[in-house]
Amino acid sequence: MSLIRQIWLLLAVTVLLALAGSVTVHVLSARDTLQTQLRLKNADNAQSLALALSQQHGEKTVMEMLLAAQFDTGHYRRIRFTPADGSVGFERSSDARATAAPAWFTSLAPIQSVPGVAQVSDGWKPLGSVEVVSHAAYAYDDLWNVTIRATLLLMLVGLGAGAVAWAVVRNIRRPLDATVAQANALVEGRFVRVLEPGVPELQRVAQAMNTMVERVKTLFDAQATQVETLRRQAHCDALTGLTNRRQFLAQLSSVVQREDGPAEGGLVLLRLRDLAGLNQILGHDTTDRALKAIAQVLQAYPERGEGCIAGRLNGSDFALALPVPGIAAETAHSLAQALRASLPAFGPNISVAFGAVEMRSGAALSALLGVADAALARAEVGAPFAVETGELSEGSDRLRGEHSWRQQILDALDKGRAKLVEFPVVDRRGRRLSLECPLRLQLEDNGPYEVAGRWLPLAVRNRLTSAIDEHAVRLALAAIARDGIARGVNLSPASLSDSGFAVRLRARLADDPTAARLLWLEVAESAAVDHFDWVQEFGRQVRPLGVRLGLEHAGARLAQIDRLYEAGLDYVKLDISVVAGVSSDASRAGHVASIVAMLHGLSLLVVAEGVFDPMDVRALWDCGVDGLTGPWVSAQFHPVAAPAVQHA
């Protein structure tokens, strides 16, 4: 039983006992008073009647008439005259009168009518005695009425006491409820402070809880700072702060291989010419400042445009990956112009060579780097700040107009040319946690099913992501209803900006609550960084229906989510660029372990994405991740792709 119910029970029992006790005492006191009055009345009436009889000088007939007249007044239950010789001279009696009081009441509070006795004499000659017993019905009626009035009055007092008690309990319950909510929020990874109540005992509890929350939040902040420090040590170049070679190539590989990655983009390589000679001529300090200047110019691109990646590949080589096609050469010329204006300040012999290449869909990472490196080599033998471009084979890439893309996407949805492909997510024991289900569209009749990287950028531009994501959720719910297996669907951040998306999705989930409890919805880490309120509000809308909400492609920017503990998440998927290579790099393993510890502190499930190296599998389990997904997992568990679901 809860504390509040115990308090209410205690108050109710106390009030009832007080009410019953007060009524009982009042009834007993009134009964004794009425009984005393009745005894005195009998005695007085007997004396009065004896005096009247004494004045009759023993005339029997007159005395009997006087006794009969007194009895006929109706107030007496019995009148008896006993002559001096002990015989019965006169006796009249009647049955007890009916009373307004119920029988149970008269039995619980009996009233005794004590007879009144007086002596009758003629001068000094005793004539006998008279006995008078009055009816007790009047006393019972008065006692019953007094009891009713007392009970009503005490009930009003009890109601008043109950109202006061309700107000007091409410004042006690408010801070208790706030403390319970604070504790629940802490369990969910949210740090909430409560106002301190005026009650001293509860005030100490609130102070202790607030202090604990502050300490836990401080520990979390310190842990998040440590995670960011380890990330920089594992992923960043110590001199320039740019992404190091391993991390840059991992991120570029993730973008190229990802289902929802860009189909096209650009890559620019930069090389500071004759680094060794510059160190000898200018000195290490000056050369380092020149390298930092190059890094500063490159860093402006990721800061201004989402999806840009800048890195330092080795001592003299830098790279910039662009998420937008058709601007690689233009970007390289802009960089050349900016560096031509700033680098000569460090020395007259400083120059940079540039190689640019456009990424094509389906191109291998090695081919992309090879073409870019060849272009850089040509630029290095050219004039200072020369820019050379390379070109990849277009292969099967099909360029369409924007209107054509939009119509083909809509046709694919309307005609049911869409399917979810399934990749298992497993835990340490090999048990399936869920199926990761990216959506693929057949843009042309009898054509191939295209990955999201092919059509998603155009869908975002044409504001079709809400319709696409709703379609993916419908397919997932239908598949869950068929086999009861949990499935995860990734949502576009653009869908969260649609105010009606969450409403429509809630209605769809409410229609199938059983399947909804096995649905995992996930958004990219960038959505939580750039649009935290959208993610938080979306979680508030769908999580009460049993849906699990998570972040995908996470890790690089987790420290930038100021209120990760308030996002309302259930799980986080770490990007391949974060988890790849943990088996051979202790700093990367330490970074992953620190991320996992931080997320576990928020009661979040942690899954590693894109795992392909068997050596990394063991290392990731050692880091504490809860689940894995990727090529290695798919090869081990042989998933079956979901068939296309047709819709009229």
C-alpha positions as CSV (number, residue, x, y, z in Angstrom):
1,M,0.0,0.0,0.0
2,S,1.3,3.4,-0.9
3,L,2.3,6.0,1.7
4,I,-0.5,8.3,0.7
5,R,-3.1,5.6,1.0
6,Q,-1.7,4.7,4.4
7,I,-2.0,8.3,5.5
8,W,-5.6,8.4,4.1
9,L,-6.4,5.2,5.9
10,L,-5.0,6.5,9.1
11,L,-6.9,9.7,8.9
12,A,-10.1,7.9,8.0
13,V,-9.8,5.5,10.9
14,T,-8.9,8.4,13.3
15,V,-11.9,10.5,12.2
16,L,-14.3,7.5,12.4
17,L,-13.0,6.5,15.8
18,A,-13.3,10.1,17.1
19,L,-16.8,10.3,15.6
20,A,-17.9,7.0,17.1
21,G,-16.3,7.8,20.4
22,S,-17.9,11.3,20.6
23,V,-21.3,10.0,19.7
24,T,-21.1,7.2,22.2
25,V,-20.0,9.4,25.0
26,H,-22.7,12.0,24.1
27,V,-25.4,9.3,24.0
28,L,-24.4,7.7,27.3
29,S,-24.2,11.1,29.0
30,A,-27.6,12.1,27.6
31,R,-29.1,8.7,28.7
32,D,-27.8,9.1,32.2
33,T,-29.3,12.6,32.4
34,L,-32.7,11.5,31.1
35,Q,-32.7,8.5,33.4
36,T,-32.0,10.7,36.4
37,Q,-34.7,13.1,35.3
38,L,-37.2,10.2,34.9
39,R,-36.3,8.9,38.4
40,L,-36.8,12.3,40.0
41,K,-40.1,12.8,38.1
42,N,-41.4,9.5,39.4
43,A,-40.5,10.4,42.9
44,D,-42.0,13.9,42.6
45,N,-45.3,12.5,41.1
46,A,-45.5,9.9,43.8
47,Q,-45.1,12.5,46.6
48,S,-47.8,14.8,45.0
49,L,-50.2,11.9,44.5
50,A,-49.6,10.7,48.1
51,L,-50.3,14.2,49.5
52,A,-53.6,14.3,47.5
53,L,-54.6,10.9,48.8
54,S,-53.8,11.7,52.4
55,Q,-56.3,14.6,52.3
56,Q,-59.1,12.1,51.6
57,H,-59.1,10.7,55.2
58,G,-59.2,7.1,54.0
59,E,-62.2,7.4,51.8
60,K,-61.5,4.4,49.6
61,T,-63.9,5.3,46.7
62,V,-62.6,8.9,46.5
63,M,-59.0,7.7,46.6
64,E,-59.6,5.2,43.8
65,M,-61.2,7.8,41.7
66,L,-58.2,10.1,42.3
67,L,-55.8,7.4,41.4
68,A,-57.8,6.5,38.2
69,A,-57.9,10.1,37.1
70,Q,-54.1,10.4,37.5
71,F,-53.5,7.2,35.6
72,D,-55.8,8.3,32.7
73,T,-53.5,11.2,32.0
74,G,-51.5,8.7,29.9
75,H,-48.0,9.5,31.3
76,Y,-47.7,6.5,33.5
77,R,-47.0,2.8,32.8
78,R,-48.2,1.8,36.3
79,I,-49.8,3.3,39.4
80,R,-50.3,1.0,42.5
81,F,-51.7,1.8,45.9
82,T,-50.8,-0.7,48.6
83,P,-52.8,-0.5,51.9
84,A,-51.0,-0.7,55.2
85,D,-52.1,-4.3,55.7
86,G,-50.1,-5.3,52.5
87,S,-53.1,-6.1,50.3
88,V,-53.4,-4.6,46.8
89,G,-55.9,-1.8,47.1
90,F,-55.5,-0.3,43.6
91,E,-53.3,-1.0,40.6
92,R,-53.6,0.1,37.0
93,S,-50.9,-0.6,34.4
94,S,-50.5,-0.3,30.6
95,D,-48.1,-1.7,27.9
96,A,-44.9,0.2,27.0
97,R,-45.7,3.0,24.6
98,A,-44.2,2.9,21.0
99,T,-41.2,5.1,20.5
100,A,-39.7,6.8,17.4
101,A,-36.3,5.3,18.3
102,P,-35.5,2.0,16.5
103,A,-35.5,-1.2,18.5
104,W,-31.7,-1.7,18.1
105,F,-31.1,1.7,19.6
106,T,-33.3,1.1,22.6
107,S,-31.6,-2.2,23.2
108,L,-28.1,-0.6,23.0
109,A,-29.0,2.3,25.3
110,P,-31.7,1.1,27.7
111,I,-33.4,3.6,30.0
112,Q,-34.7,2.4,33.4
113,S,-37.8,4.1,34.8
114,V,-37.1,3.8,38.5
115,P,-40.5,3.7,40.4
116,G,-41.3,6.6,42.7
117,V,-42.8,5.5,46.1
118,A,-44.4,7.7,48.8
119,Q,-46.3,7.0,52.0
120,V,-50.1,7.9,52.4
121,S,-51.4,8.7,55.9
122,D,-54.3,10.2,57.7
123,G,-52.7,12.4,60.3
124,W,-50.5,9.9,62.3
125,K,-52.4,6.9,61.0
126,P,-50.6,5.2,58.1
127,L,-53.0,4.3,55.2
128,G,-50.5,2.6,52.9
129,S,-48.0,3.6,50.1
130,V,-48.4,4.7,46.5
131,E,-46.0,3.6,43.7
132,V,-45.7,5.6,40.3
133,V,-43.8,4.4,37.2
134,S,-43.8,6.7,34.2
135,H,-43.4,5.7,30.6
136,A,-39.8,5.7,29.2
137,A,-40.9,6.3,25.6
138,Y,-40.5,10.1,25.9
139,A,-37.0,9.7,27.2
140,Y,-36.1,7.3,24.3
141,D,-37.5,9.8,21.8
142,D,-35.5,12.7,23.3
143,L,-32.4,10.5,23.4
144,W,-32.8,9.4,19.8
145,N,-33.3,13.0,18.6
146,V,-30.2,14.1,20.6
147,T,-28.2,11.3,19.0
148,I,-29.3,12.3,15.5
149,R,-28.4,15.9,16.0
150,A,-25.1,15.1,17.6
151,T,-24.2,12.6,14.9
152,L,-25.0,15.1,12.1
153,L,-23.0,17.8,13.9
154,L,-20.0,15.6,14.4
155,M,-20.2,14.4,10.8
156,L,-20.0,18.0,9.7
157,V,-17.0,18.4,11.9
158,G,-15.5,15.2,10.4
159,L,-16.1,16.5,6.9
160,G,-14.4,19.7,7.8
161,A,-11.5,17.7,9.2
162,G,-11.4,15.6,6.1
163,A,-11.2,18.7,3.9
164,V,-8.3,20.0,6.0
165,A,-6.7,16.6,5.8
166,W,-7.1,16.5,2.1
167,A,-5.4,19.9,1.7
168,V,-2.6,18.8,4.0
169,V,-2.2,15.5,2.1
170,R,-2.2,17.3,-1.2
171,N,0.6,19.6,0.0
172,I,2.5,16.5,1.1
173,R,1.8,14.6,-2.0
174,R,2.8,17.3,-4.4
175,P,6.5,17.2,-3.4
176,L,6.4,13.4,-3.1
177,D,5.0,13.1,-6.7
178,A,7.7,15.6,-7.9
179,T,10.4,13.4,-6.2
180,V,9.0,10.3,-7.8
181,A,8.9,12.0,-11.2
182,Q,12.5,13.1,-10.6
183,A,13.6,9.6,-9.7
184,N,11.8,8.2,-12.8
185,A,13.4,10.8,-15.0
186,L,16.8,9.9,-13.5
187,V,16.2,6.2,-14.4
188,E,15.4,7.4,-18.0
189,G,18.6,9.4,-18.1
190,R,17.0,12.8,-17.7
191,F,18.3,15.2,-15.0
192,V,15.4,17.2,-13.5
193,R,15.5,19.5,-10.5
194,V,12.5,20.0,-8.3
195,L,11.4,22.9,-6.1
196,E,12.1,22.4,-2.5
197,P,8.9,22.2,-0.4
198,G,8.3,24.1,2.8
199,V,7.9,20.9,4.9
200,P,11.3,20.4,6.6
201,E,11.3,16.6,6.3
202,L,10.3,16.7,2.6
203,Q,12.6,19.6,2.0
204,R,15.6,17.5,3.1
205,V,14.5,14.7,0.7
206,A,14.2,17.2,-2.2
207,Q,17.6,18.7,-1.4
208,A,19.2,15.3,-1.3
209,M,17.6,14.3,-4.6
210,N,18.6,17.6,-6.3
211,T,22.1,17.1,-5.0
212,M,22.2,13.6,-6.4
213,V,20.9,14.8,-9.7
214,E,23.5,17.5,-9.9
215,R,26.3,15.0,-9.1
216,V,25.0,12.5,-11.7
217,K,24.7,15.2,-14.3
218,T,28.2,16.4,-13.5
219,L,29.5,12.8,-13.8
220,F,27.7,12.5,-17.2
221,D,29.1,15.8,-18.4
222,A,32.6,14.7,-17.3
223,Q,32.1,11.4,-19.1
224,A,30.9,13.2,-22.3
225,T,33.9,15.5,-22.1
226,Q,36.1,12.4,-21.7
227,V,34.4,10.8,-24.7
228,E,35.1,13.9,-26.8
229,T,38.7,13.9,-25.7
230,L,39.2,10.3,-26.6
231,R,37.4,10.9,-29.9
232,R,39.9,13.6,-30.8
233,Q,42.8,11.4,-29.7
234,A,41.6,8.5,-31.8
235,H,40.2,10.4,-34.8
236,C,41.9,13.7,-35.1
237,D,45.4,14.9,-36.2
238,A,47.2,16.3,-33.2
239,L,48.7,19.3,-35.0
240,T,45.8,20.6,-37.2
241,G,42.7,19.1,-35.4
242,L,41.5,17.7,-38.7
243,T,40.3,14.1,-39.1
244,N,43.3,11.8,-39.4
245,R,43.9,9.4,-42.3
246,R,42.3,6.3,-40.8
247,Q,39.2,8.2,-39.7
248,F,38.8,10.1,-43.0
249,L,39.0,7.0,-45.1
250,A,36.6,5.2,-42.7
251,Q,34.1,8.1,-43.0
252,L,34.5,8.3,-46.8
253,S,34.0,4.6,-47.0
254,S,30.9,4.8,-44.8
255,V,29.4,7.5,-47.1
256,V,30.2,5.6,-50.3
257,Q,28.8,2.3,-49.0
258,R,25.9,3.5,-46.9
259,E,22.3,2.8,-48.2
260,D,21.2,6.3,-47.7
261,G,24.6,7.9,-48.6
262,P,24.9,10.4,-51.5
263,A,24.9,8.9,-54.9
264,E,27.4,11.5,-56.1
265,G,29.8,14.0,-54.6
266,G,33.3,15.2,-54.9
267,L,36.8,14.7,-53.5
268,V,39.6,17.2,-53.4
269,L,43.2,16.3,-52.4
270,L,45.8,18.9,-51.4
271,R,49.5,18.5,-51.0
272,L,52.0,21.0,-49.5
273,R,54.9,20.8,-51.8
274,D,58.4,19.8,-50.5
275,L,57.5,19.6,-46.9
276,A,60.9,18.3,-45.9
277,G,62.6,21.2,-47.7
278,L,60.3,23.7,-46.0
279,N,61.2,22.3,-42.6
280,Q,64.9,22.9,-43.4
281,I,64.4,26.4,-44.9
282,L,61.6,27.8,-42.7
283,G,61.9,25.7,-39.6
284,H,59.5,23.3,-38.0
285,D,57.5,26.1,-36.2
286,T,56.8,28.1,-39.3
287,T,56.0,25.0,-41.4
288,D,53.6,23.9,-38.6
289,R,51.9,27.2,-38.7
290,A,51.5,26.9,-42.5
291,L,50.0,23.5,-42.1
292,K,47.6,24.9,-39.5
293,A,46.6,27.6,-41.9
294,I,45.8,25.0,-44.6
295,A,43.7,23.1,-42.0
296,Q,41.9,26.3,-41.0
297,V,40.8,27.0,-44.6
298,L,39.6,23.4,-45.0
299,Q,37.8,23.3,-41.7
300,A,35.5,26.1,-42.9
301,Y,33.8,23.7,-45.3
302,P,32.5,21.1,-42.7
303,E,31.5,24.0,-40.4
304,R,29.4,25.5,-43.1
305,G,28.0,22.5,-44.9
306,E,26.7,19.3,-43.5
307,G,28.3,16.2,-45.0
308,C,31.6,17.7,-45.8
309,I,34.6,15.9,-44.4
310,A,38.1,17.4,-44.1
311,G,41.1,15.4,-43.1
312,R,44.9,15.3,-43.0
313,L,46.1,12.1,-44.7
314,N,49.8,12.4,-43.9
315,G,52.4,15.0,-43.2
316,S,51.8,17.0,-46.4
317,D,48.6,15.7,-47.8
318,F,45.0,16.9,-47.0
319,A,41.6,15.9,-48.3
320,L,38.2,17.4,-48.5
321,A,35.1,15.2,-49.3
322,L,32.1,17.0,-50.7
323,P,28.5,15.7,-50.5
324,V,27.3,17.7,-53.5
325,P,28.2,16.7,-57.1
326,G,29.6,19.0,-59.7
327,I,31.6,21.3,-57.5
328,A,34.8,19.5,-56.9
329,A,36.9,21.4,-59.4
330,E,35.2,24.7,-58.4
331,T,36.0,24.0,-54.8
332,A,39.6,23.2,-55.6
333,H,40.1,26.5,-57.4
334,S,38.5,28.4,-54.5
335,L,40.9,26.7,-52.1
336,A,43.8,27.5,-54.4
337,Q,42.8,31.1,-54.5
338,A,42.4,31.4,-50.7
339,L,45.7,29.7,-50.0
340,R,47.6,31.6,-52.7
341,A,46.6,34.8,-50.7
342,S,47.5,33.5,-47.3
343,L,50.4,31.0,-47.5
344,P,53.1,33.3,-49.0
345,A,53.1,35.1,-45.6
346,F,55.0,32.1,-44.1
347,G,57.7,32.1,-46.8
348,P,58.2,32.7,-50.6
349,N,58.6,29.0,-51.5
350,I,55.3,27.7,-50.1
351,S,52.8,26.3,-52.6
352,V,50.1,23.7,-52.7
353,A,49.0,21.2,-55.5
354,F,45.3,20.2,-55.9
355,G,43.6,17.2,-57.4
356,A,39.9,17.0,-57.8
357,V,37.5,14.2,-58.9
358,E,33.8,13.8,-59.0
359,M,32.4,10.7,-57.2
360,R,30.1,8.4,-59.2
361,S,27.5,6.0,-57.9
362,G,28.8,2.5,-57.5
363,A,32.5,3.5,-57.8
364,A,34.9,1.7,-55.5
365,L,36.7,3.8,-52.9
366,S,40.1,2.6,-54.2
367,A,39.3,3.7,-57.7
368,L,38.1,7.1,-56.4
369,L,41.3,7.7,-54.5
370,G,43.4,6.4,-57.3
371,V,42.0,8.9,-59.8
372,A,42.2,11.8,-57.3
373,D,45.9,10.9,-56.5
374,A,46.8,10.8,-60.2
375,A,45.3,14.2,-60.6
376,L,47.3,15.4,-57.6
377,A,50.5,14.0,-59.0
378,R,49.9,15.9,-62.3
379,A,49.3,19.1,-60.4
380,E,52.4,18.7,-58.3
381,V,54.7,18.9,-61.4
382,G,52.8,22.0,-62.6
383,A,52.8,25.6,-61.6
384,P,52.4,26.6,-57.9
385,F,48.8,26.2,-56.7
386,A,47.9,24.2,-59.8
387,V,44.6,22.4,-60.0
388,E,44.1,19.2,-61.9
389,T,40.9,17.1,-62.3
390,G,40.3,13.4,-62.8
391,E,37.3,11.6,-64.1
392,L,35.7,8.4,-63.1
393,S,33.7,6.3,-65.6
394,E,30.0,7.0,-65.3
395,G,29.0,3.4,-65.6
396,S,25.3,2.8,-65.4
397,D,24.5,6.2,-63.9
398,R,21.3,7.6,-65.3
399,L,20.8,11.3,-65.1
400,R,17.3,12.5,-64.9
401,G,15.5,15.7,-64.5
402,E,14.1,16.6,-61.1
403,H,10.5,16.3,-62.3
404,S,11.2,12.9,-63.8
405,W,12.7,11.7,-60.5
406,R,9.7,13.0,-58.5
407,Q,7.2,11.2,-60.8
408,Q,9.2,8.0,-60.7
409,I,9.3,8.0,-56.9
410,L,5.6,8.7,-56.7
411,D,4.9,5.9,-59.2
412,A,7.0,3.5,-57.3
413,L,5.0,4.2,-54.1
414,D,1.6,4.2,-55.7
415,K,2.2,1.0,-57.7
416,G,3.8,-0.9,-54.8
417,R,7.2,-1.1,-56.3
418,A,8.9,-0.9,-52.9
419,K,10.4,-3.4,-50.5
420,L,12.3,-3.6,-47.3
421,V,15.5,-5.5,-47.3
422,E,16.4,-7.1,-44.1
423,F,19.7,-7.2,-42.2
424,P,19.9,-8.9,-38.8
425,V,20.9,-7.1,-35.6
426,V,22.3,-9.7,-33.2
427,D,23.5,-9.7,-29.6
428,R,26.5,-11.3,-28.0
429,R,24.8,-14.7,-27.9
430,G,23.7,-14.6,-31.5
431,R,20.1,-13.9,-30.7
432,R,18.3,-11.6,-33.1
433,L,17.4,-8.3,-31.6
434,S,15.7,-7.0,-34.7
435,L,15.9,-6.7,-38.5
436,E,17.4,-3.5,-39.9
437,C,15.1,-2.7,-42.9
438,P,16.2,0.0,-45.4
439,L,13.7,0.8,-48.1
440,R,14.4,0.3,-51.8
441,L,12.4,1.6,-54.7
442,Q,12.0,0.2,-58.2
443,L,11.9,3.4,-60.1
444,E,11.3,1.7,-63.5
445,D,9.1,-1.2,-64.4
446,N,11.2,-4.4,-64.3
447,G,14.2,-2.3,-63.3
448,P,16.5,-2.8,-60.3
449,Y,15.5,-1.8,-56.8
450,E,17.5,1.3,-56.0
451,V,19.2,2.0,-52.7
452,A,18.2,5.2,-50.9
453,G,21.4,7.0,-51.9
454,R,20.1,7.1,-55.5
455,W,16.7,8.8,-54.8
456,L,16.8,10.2,-51.3
457,P,18.5,13.5,-52.1
458,L,15.8,14.2,-54.8
459,A,13.1,13.0,-52.4
460,V,14.3,15.5,-49.8
461,R,14.4,18.3,-52.4
462,N,10.9,17.5,-53.5
463,R,9.5,17.0,-50.0
464,L,8.6,13.4,-50.5
465,T,10.3,12.0,-47.5
466,S,7.2,11.9,-45.3
467,A,5.3,9.8,-47.8
468,I,8.3,7.5,-48.3
469,D,8.8,7.0,-44.6
470,E,5.1,6.4,-43.9
471,H,5.2,3.8,-46.7
472,A,8.2,2.1,-45.1
473,V,6.5,2.0,-41.7
474,R,3.4,0.4,-43.3
475,L,5.6,-2.3,-44.9
476,A,7.4,-2.9,-41.6
477,L,4.2,-3.2,-39.6
478,A,2.7,-5.6,-42.2
479,A,5.9,-7.8,-42.0
480,I,5.8,-7.7,-38.2
481,A,2.2,-8.8,-38.2
482,R,3.1,-11.7,-40.4
483,D,6.0,-13.2,-38.4
484,G,6.2,-11.2,-35.1
485,I,9.9,-10.2,-35.6
486,A,11.0,-6.7,-34.6
487,R,12.0,-4.5,-37.4
488,G,13.8,-1.2,-37.6
489,V,13.1,1.6,-40.2
490,N,15.2,4.7,-40.6
491,L,13.4,8.0,-41.0
492,S,14.6,11.1,-42.8
493,P,15.2,14.2,-40.6
494,A,13.1,16.1,-43.2
495,S,10.1,14.0,-42.2
496,L,10.3,15.2,-38.6
497,S,9.9,18.8,-39.8
498,D,6.5,17.9,-41.2
499,S,4.0,18.7,-38.4
500,G,1.5,16.2,-39.7
501,F,3.9,13.3,-40.1
502,A,3.9,12.3,-36.4
503,V,0.1,12.7,-36.2
504,R,-0.5,10.4,-39.2
505,L,2.1,7.9,-37.9
506,R,0.5,7.8,-34.5
507,A,-2.9,7.0,-36.1
508,R,-1.3,4.2,-38.1
509,L,0.5,2.8,-35.1
510,A,-2.7,3.0,-32.9
511,D,-4.5,0.8,-35.5
512,D,-2.0,-2.0,-35.0
513,P,-0.7,-1.7,-31.4
514,T,0.7,-5.3,-31.2
515,A,3.0,-4.7,-34.2
516,A,3.8,-1.2,-33.1
517,R,5.5,-2.6,-29.9
518,L,8.0,-4.4,-32.2
519,L,8.8,-1.4,-34.4
520,W,12.2,0.3,-34.1
521,L,12.4,3.8,-35.6
522,E,15.7,5.6,-36.0
523,V,16.9,8.9,-37.3
524,A,20.4,10.0,-38.1
525,E,22.7,11.5,-35.4
526,S,22.7,14.8,-37.4
527,A,19.0,15.2,-36.7
528,A,19.5,15.2,-32.9
529,V,22.5,17.6,-33.3
530,D,20.8,20.1,-35.6
531,H,17.1,19.6,-34.7
532,F,17.1,18.3,-31.1
533,D,13.6,19.6,-30.4
534,W,12.2,17.7,-33.4
535,V,13.6,14.4,-32.3
536,Q,12.5,15.0,-28.7
537,E,8.9,15.9,-29.7
538,F,8.7,12.9,-32.1
539,G,9.8,10.6,-29.3
540,R,7.1,12.0,-27.0
541,Q,4.5,11.2,-29.8
542,V,5.4,7.7,-30.7
543,R,7.2,6.1,-27.7
544,P,4.0,5.8,-25.6
545,L,2.7,3.5,-28.3
546,G,5.5,1.0,-27.6
547,V,7.7,2.1,-30.5
548,R,11.5,2.2,-29.8
549,L,13.3,5.3,-31.0
550,G,17.1,5.4,-31.8
551,L,19.9,7.2,-33.5
552,E,21.8,5.7,-36.4
553,H,25.2,6.6,-37.9
554,A,26.1,8.0,-34.5
555,G,29.4,8.6,-32.7
556,A,31.2,11.4,-34.3
557,R,28.9,14.2,-33.0
558,L,27.4,12.7,-29.9
559,A,29.3,15.2,-27.7
560,Q,27.5,18.0,-29.6
561,I,24.1,16.8,-28.4
562,D,23.8,19.0,-25.3
563,R,20.8,17.2,-23.8
564,L,21.3,13.7,-25.0
565,Y,19.8,12.5,-21.7
566,E,16.5,14.3,-22.5
567,A,16.2,13.1,-26.1
568,G,13.9,10.2,-25.2
569,L,15.9,7.5,-27.0
570,D,16.0,3.7,-26.5
571,Y,19.1,2.8,-28.5
572,V,22.0,4.2,-30.5
573,K,23.7,2.7,-33.5
574,L,27.4,3.6,-33.8
575,D,28.6,4.4,-37.3
576,I,31.0,2.2,-39.2
577,S,33.5,5.1,-39.2
578,V,33.6,5.0,-35.4
579,V,33.8,1.2,-34.9
580,A,35.9,0.1,-37.8
581,G,39.4,-0.9,-36.9
582,V,38.9,-1.1,-33.1
583,S,40.8,-4.4,-33.1
584,S,44.0,-2.9,-34.4
585,D,43.9,0.6,-32.8
586,A,43.8,0.8,-29.0
587,S,42.8,4.5,-29.1
588,R,39.8,3.8,-31.2
589,A,38.8,0.9,-29.0
590,G,39.1,3.2,-25.9
591,H,36.9,5.8,-27.6
592,V,34.2,3.2,-28.4
593,A,34.3,1.8,-24.9
594,S,33.9,5.3,-23.4
595,I,30.9,5.9,-25.7
596,V,29.3,2.6,-24.7
597,A,29.8,3.3,-21.0
598,M,28.3,6.8,-21.4
599,L,25.3,5.5,-23.3
600,H,24.8,2.6,-20.9
601,G,24.8,5.2,-18.1
602,L,21.7,6.6,-19.9
603,S,20.1,3.1,-20.1
604,L,20.5,3.0,-23.9
605,L,21.1,0.0,-26.0
606,V,24.3,0.3,-28.2
607,V,24.6,-1.4,-31.6
608,A,27.6,-1.3,-33.9
609,E,26.9,-0.7,-37.6
610,G,28.6,-2.0,-40.7
611,V,30.8,-4.6,-39.0
612,F,32.7,-6.5,-41.6
613,D,36.0,-7.5,-39.9
614,P,35.8,-10.7,-37.7
615,M,38.7,-9.3,-35.6
616,D,36.6,-6.2,-34.9
617,V,33.7,-8.4,-33.7
618,R,35.6,-9.6,-30.6
619,A,36.9,-6.2,-29.9
620,L,33.5,-4.6,-30.1
621,W,32.1,-7.2,-27.6
622,D,34.9,-6.4,-25.3
623,C,34.0,-2.7,-25.6
624,G,30.6,-3.6,-24.3
625,V,28.3,-3.1,-27.3
626,D,24.9,-4.8,-27.0
627,G,24.5,-5.7,-30.7
628,L,26.1,-5.9,-34.1
629,T,24.9,-5.4,-37.7
630,G,26.7,-5.3,-41.0
631,P,28.2,-7.6,-43.7
632,W,29.8,-10.0,-41.1
633,V,26.5,-10.5,-39.3
634,S,24.5,-10.9,-42.5
635,A,27.0,-13.6,-43.7
636,Q,26.7,-15.5,-40.5
637,F,23.0,-15.5,-40.2
638,H,21.9,-15.5,-43.9
639,P,18.9,-13.1,-43.7
640,V,16.1,-13.5,-46.1
641,A,15.1,-10.3,-47.9
642,A,11.5,-9.2,-47.5
643,P,9.5,-9.4,-50.7
644,A,8.0,-6.4,-52.3
645,V,4.6,-5.6,-50.9
646,Q,2.1,-4.5,-53.5
647,H,-0.4,-1.8,-52.8
648,A,-3.4,-0.8,-54.9
